[in-house]
């Protein structure tokens, strides 16, 4: 993805993307192969399937004005079941991938957890850190048999 487009996305949303993710998007691509059903694109929505998918709505919600710049409210993992509305918990995070069944992988954009990768599984797994950073998370996926 061209540097100018990355800067425009950051300016539009009032954020600075974590360096590892920013570098990946610039050098590797915007939404290539990845964990779950693949990495979600940063700036342009993916081509929609023939039917409506919840992941498309989630992607669009992330890009609502001011949402990505809001503070990430958690400082510690949150066990399941999650009683708080997911919408409140995911502010200040960017969806990286969907694993199915409402489970999303999210990149924390601000606060003391900025740069970490967390999994949100509201029914069984809670909202927990799965990697200290994007590069580690993606590399671990590449190395899986």
TACOR-V693511 format. One record per pair of residues at least 24 apart in sequence whose C-alpha atoms are under 7 Angstrom apart, sorted by sequence separation. I is the first residue (numbers start at 1). J is the second residue. If there is no record, write none. Layout:
i: (I:I)
j: (J:J)
This chain:
i: (1:2:67:68:1:67:68:68:1:1:62:9:59:72:71:72:71:82:81:82:80:81:55:80:81:80:82:80:81:79:80:79:78:79:78:77:78:77:13:77:13:15:13:14:13:40:39:40:39:38:37:36:37:35:36:37:36:18:17:18:35:21:20:20)
j: (25:26:91:92:26:92:93:94:29:30:94:43:95:110:110:111:111:122:122:123:122:123:98:123:124:124:126:125:126:125:126:126:126:127:127:127:128:128:65:129:66:69:68:69:69:96:96:97:97:97:97:97:98:97:98:99:99:109:109:115:141:134:134:135)
